Amino acid sequence: MKTSRFSFDLPDDLIAQTPSAERDAARLLVLNRNSGEISHSSIRELPRWIEPGTLAVLNDARVRKARLFGTRPGGAITEIVLLEEKEGGRWEAIMGRAGRLKPGAVFDLPGGITATLEAPGPGSSESGTHILRFEPSIGEAWLERHGHVPLPPYIKRPDVPSDAERYQTVYARAIGSAAAPTAGLHFTRALLGELRARGVDLAWVTLHVGLGTFKPIRTENIEDHRIHEEAFSVPAGTKALVDSAVHDGRPLLAVGTTVVRTLESAWGPGGLQAGEGRTSIYITPGYSFRVVNRLFTNFHTPESSLLVLVSAFAGTERILRTYADAVQRRYRFFSYGDAMLIV
């Protein structure tokens, strides 16, 4: 299937540059994937759209301040986004203008830290990642002090102090993501309480969002795209809840595409597999979903694997028509934008 099939026209002014005034103040589009009926609502009304007895699964990954600015001899500045820590003070990263750099290039960072470009990262011909060695080694405390919130490139502004809180879910726990699981940004503790009061069970998984989630499709055909591996974990308590929901035929709502990818990756002959794993699952139209039958998600970028996943869930034509309706009604798009619920 041609990648261009997943393109759509989006005015620049509909790309949200800042979050809504309150987390639950965003708009909500509700799509029935069987009938194609579209309803327009708000995040604060979300509980009324979710059936009692539903199991909602959320991603508790926490975003680290993974964006750095390294200075080269001569004063040139290179943007670095850390993806995953390796052994011996080494990190896999993506870098601005990395094609002009050779192994051995050194970057000065705050606090007397230097980063040396060692080699291309694993699968770099497809991923475009590199390996950097930091001396001395850096940790979360240093990143929290000197790093920046890794806002997506379509947000055309520097990060500000409020992003450290708003580009993080209220239930974020397991630090390690290079981007937020953005569907969860809409939830407040009060909203979670309302869902529980309605009879909705809540469970958590962790998928550390990295290049696999946000790398755009660059191939002519979607089948030729490859997903970069990301780490995930499933608690034993979540396995029990998911297995029960699937066995009983109850609605299972994934809050975000990262939850879809985690649950569908971890499903096996004995139900959901608890523990840690890695996934490069790439869900395209024709995929048979084994676990998820409801989806809460933001509006995604054109020609992205996330838009392809949502199209696999609800139908390509239906999703593209729904997106066209959202554009016409001036919904806000992408990470800090509005949301849709697919039932």
N, C-alpha and C positions, 0 to 999 in steps of 0.2 A: 504494500500500500504506500502511495506517495506521501512523503512528509508534508508536502504542500497542501494536502487535504486537510491538515489540522491548523491551517492558517486562518486568521480572521482579522478584520479591520478594527483597530482600537485607537481612538483618539488619545493623544498623550495626556490630556488633562483628566482622563479617567484612571490613570495609574496613580494610586494613592501614594503620596509622599510622606504623609504623617498618619498616625492612627486616629480613629474616631475619638471624640472627647472622652468617652467612657468605653471600656471594653465591650459592654453589651449594648452599645448604642448603634452598632452597625446594622445595615439592612440584611434581610434574609430572603433569598429566593428559594422556594420549595418546588421541586420537580418530582412528579410521579413518573417513574421510568416505565411503567406499564401503559398508562393512558396518555402520557405526554402533557398532562395538565400542569400548568404553572400557576403558582400562587405567590403573592408578594407580602412579606411580613417583616419582622424585626427579630434580632437575636433575643431580646427580652421575652418574646413570645415563643421561643424555641420549645419549652416544655410541652405546650399544647399540641405540638406537631409530632411528639414522640410517644408511642404507645406504652402504657404501663406494662411491665414485664420485659421491656427491652434491656439488653445488656449493652452499655456504651463503653468502648475501650478507647483509652487516651494514651498519648505518648508523653512520658514524663521526662524526656531528655532536656537537659539544661544547656543553653548556649554559652560557650566560653568566649571571652574577648579575643577572638582568633585573628583579628585583622591588625597587621603591623606595618610600619613604614621604615624600611631599612635604608641607610645612607651609604652610598658607594664613595670610594675615594674620588674626589673631584666635586662631590656634592649632589650627584644625581640620586633621586629618591625612587625606590622600588616598593610597590605595594605587595605584601605577602599575606596570604590567608592560610592559616594552619588547618589541616584536615585531620591528621591522626598522629599521635606520638608513637615513635618506634623506640628501639633500644639505643642506649649510649648517647643520650642528648640529641637524637635525630628526630626530625619531623617530616612527614609528607605534607607538601604544601602546593598551592597554586600561586603563581607570581605574575605580576604585570611585566610585559616586555621580556619574558624569560628567554625567548628565542634568540635574543642578542647576547645572552650571557653564556659563559663557559664554566665547566667545573673548576672550582678554586676561587670563584668570585666571592668576595667578602662584603658583608653588610654590617654597618655599625648600628646598634640598637640602644635604647635607653638603659641606664644602669650599668654601663660597662660591658654589655653583652655583645658578642659578635656572632653572626650566622654565616657559615661557609656553604656554598652550593657544592654538593658532593656529586650528584648524579641525577639522571632522570628517575622519576618514580616508577613503580611497577605498572606495566602496561602503558607507559607514558606516550607511546605513539597514538593511543586512543584517548587517554585521560588528560594528557598535558600536565601531569604533576611532576614535582621535583622533590629531591631529598635534601634537606638542610640540616647541618650539624651546628648546634648552639653551644657556645663556650662562654662562661659556665652554663650548665644545663638550666633550663627554665622550667618553672612550674606554674600551677594555677595562681598562686599569690602574685608572681611577677606579671602574669598576663592580666590579672584583675587590675593591677596598678598601671601598667604601661600599654596594654592592648586596647583596641577599639571594638565596638560592637560591629560584627560583620554584616552590615546591612547589604541587601542585594544591590547589584549595579544599576537596576532600574530606579532605585531611589537616589535621585540626583542631588544629594546634599550630604555633608559630613554627619556623622553620628553626634548626638547631643546627650547630655546626662539622662534625660527622660527615656531614651531608647534602652538604657540598661535595665529598665523595669518593664517597659511596654513591649520590647522585642523578646519577651520571656513569658511563658505561661505561668499562671498563679500556682500551678502544681509542679513546676519544674524541679527536678531533684537530682538526676544523674547527669553530672556535667560531662561534656565531651562533644557537643554538636558544633558544627561550623555554620549552622543556619537554624532558625526556629522551625518547629513543627507548627506552621502558622495558623492552621485551623483552630488550634487550641488557644490562640491569643484572645479569642472572643469571650472565653469563659471567666466568670467571676466566682468567688467562693459562694456567694448567694445563689447564683444560677445553678451551680452544682448541687447545692442544698435543695433547690426547687425540683431538680430532676429526681433526686432521691425521694423526696416527699411524694412525687407522682408515681413512684414504684419502679423507677429506672435504676438498675444496678450499675455500678461503676467499677471498672478494672483498668489496670495500667500495664503497658509494656514500655520498653525503651528501644528506640532506634536512633542512633546518633547520626543526625542529618549531615551528609557530606556531598561529595561530587555526584554520587549516584542519583541523588534527589534533584539537584538543581542544574546539572549540566544540560545545555540545550542539545537537541538533535541536529547534527550537522550533515547527516547522510541523506541522499536523495530518497531512499526508501526507509520506512521506519524499521523494517526487519533487520537492517544492517547496523543499527545503533547498538551500542553495548553500554551496559550499566556498570558503573564503578562499585565495588563492594562496600557495604556499610555494615557496622556491627549492631547487633540487636540482642535483647535478652527478654525472656518471658518468665515471670515469677510463677511458682507452683500454684499460688492462689488464683492467678489469672487463668492458668490452664484449667483448673477445676470449674471456674465460672463459664469459660468459653465452651468446654466440652458439654457442660450441662445445657447451655443455651442451644447449641447445635443439635444435641440429642432430642431436646424438647421442641425443636422447630420454632424457637422464639426469635424475635427480631434481634439482630446483632449489628449495632451501629459503630462503624469505625469513624473516629474523630480524626480525619486527616488521611492523606494518601500514605504517609509513613506507617500508620497503623494497618492499613490494608496490606502493604508489602510485608510487614512483620507477620501478621496472622496467616497470610497465604503461604509465606515461606516456611513457617514453623508447623504447619499442619501435616500430619503424617498418618500412617495406618492406625496408630493408637490414639488419635485425636491430636490436640495441640501439644507440641513438644516443649516442655519447660527447660529453662537453662539458656546458655549463651550460644550465639551463632553468628554467621555472616551471610549476607544475602546480596545477590546481584539480580534478583528477579525483575523481569521486564514484562509488564502486563499490557498486552495489546488486544485489539478487537478480535474476538473469537475465543478468548480465555474463558474457562469455566470456573467461576468463583466457588470455592468450597466452604468458606467460612462467613464472609461478609455479605449482608443483604440490605444494609442501609449505609449511607455515606454522608458525612458532614465535611465540607471542604470549602476552601477559598476558590476564587476564579484564577485560572492558571494562564501562563504565558503561551502565546502561539507557538506551535511546532515544538512543544515540550513533551517529555515522557509523562509528565503529570496529566496533561490534557489528553494524551493517548490513553492513560489508565482510566480516567473518568469516562472517556468515550467507550472503552471496553465495558465499563460498568453499566452505562445507561444507553449506549448506542451512539454512534458517531453523528448521524444526521440529527438526532434529538438533542445532543449536547450542542452542536453548532447552531441549531435554531434557538436553543435556550440562551446561548452566549450572545447571539444577535439581539435577542429581546432585552438582555441585561444591558448591552451597550446602548440600545435605544432608550432605555429607562434610566440611563446614567448611573448604573451601579459603579462602585469603585472597585478596581481590580488589583490583584496580586497581594503581597504579604500583609500590608496594612489596610487592605480593602474590605469589601463586604463578603458575605458567605452564601453558600447554597447547601440545601439539604436535599438529598436524593433518596426517595422512599419507594 
